[in-house]
Amino acid sequence: MSPSPLDRDQVLAALDAVQDPKSGQGLAAAGLVQGLVVAGDRVGFALEVSPREAAAYAPVRDAAEAALKALPGVSRVSVVLTAEAIQKPARRTVILSPQAAEQNRPRAPVPTDRPAHVRRVLAVASGKGGVGKSTVAANLAAALAARGLSVGVLDADVYGPSMPTMLGVSGKPEYVDGAMEPHLAHGLKVMSMGLLAGAEDAMVWRGPMASQAITQMLTQTRWGTERQPLDVLVVDLPPGTGDVQLTLIQKTPLDGAVIVSTPQEVALADARRAHTLFQKVKVPTLGLIENMSGPVFGSGGAKAEAERLGVPFLGDLPLDAALREAGDAGRPLVSADPEGEVARRFAVVAARVADVLGV
């Protein structure tokens, strides 16, 4: 006989059995459970506390995970500890004319400070999935590191994190002195949602919960120190122009964005949308990269699009089986074959990006 479907009330009851050390109430009753998702055999939520209480609540998060895993029928649990100051929304009590409403419409989000001890933040984006954006991000980061720079990689694709596989890292990061320690691989500092959740877990979160996870990884990771700051943080964004992109833009000043596209029009149309997003929030597009260039998908499309948009064309990368094989093996091709043709092409792109960023 198969177990009965998960019941939301059962989940909340299990969480109320875990005590909030501050109020003495259960977690749900204390209002600490945010973005609860119960789907099939999976349960996930964000545990919201103030920044100064993050370290004290790490054992509470572990206890909540254990309580949920003990429920019949639960096989996958994801509890993310978030430490973000909660702002009260402005109260509106009058109906404004269309002209006045336009004047009071929220403007583009204003970034807060960049992560501590990080000199530059570079976003790698695409409007469309399946164009090899994460492969490009991993190899571009490795090419920047090959120039002698201190480089970190933030895998911001919380729904489909791929950096643990591409960079060959696994296991939850250590939490030391109030910050998460990133994994080290191929000279890169790495943080990914795939390290905080299980490798087989499906990310069933709504937008706000995904945004909270990005905030945690961005601001609570020890990317550098005062004596040894990180030169460049490469952020691998999910495809599209949704909540995660806007959250990142709101949380930290981006020094630039690189847009990845394949040559065909269906991908270029989405690349235009990504460029438009960055224009609206005043983030400079450092250039376009054409990936999978060659006889299969064509060539020259991204270069022509860059000219139309008035942004630099950073280079093209061939559709190369070795690039895919290296990613599957957990080692970027730039590191695995530093003298190869693909590595030389990435070196050219990295040199152009580093020059614009001033690192």
Buried (B, 14 or more C-beta within 10 A) or exposed (E): EEEEEBEEEBBBBBBBBBBBEBEEEBBBBBEBBBBBBBEEBBBBBBBBBEEEBBBEBBEBBEBBBEBBEEBEBBEBBBBBBBBBEEEEEEEEEEEEEEEEEEEEEEEEEEBEEBBBBBBBBBBBBBBBBEBBBBBBBBBBBBBBBBBEBBBBBBBBBBEBBBBBBBBBBEEEBEBEEBBBBBBEBBBBBBBBBBBBBEEEBBBBBEEEBBBBBBBBBBBBBBBBEEEEBBBBBBBBBBBBBBBBBBBBBBBBBBBBBBBBBBBBEEBBEBBBBBBEBBEEBEBEBBBBBBBBBBEEBBBEBBBBBBEEBEBBBBBBBBBBEBBEEBBEEBBBBBBBBBEBEBBEBBBEBBEBBBEBBEB
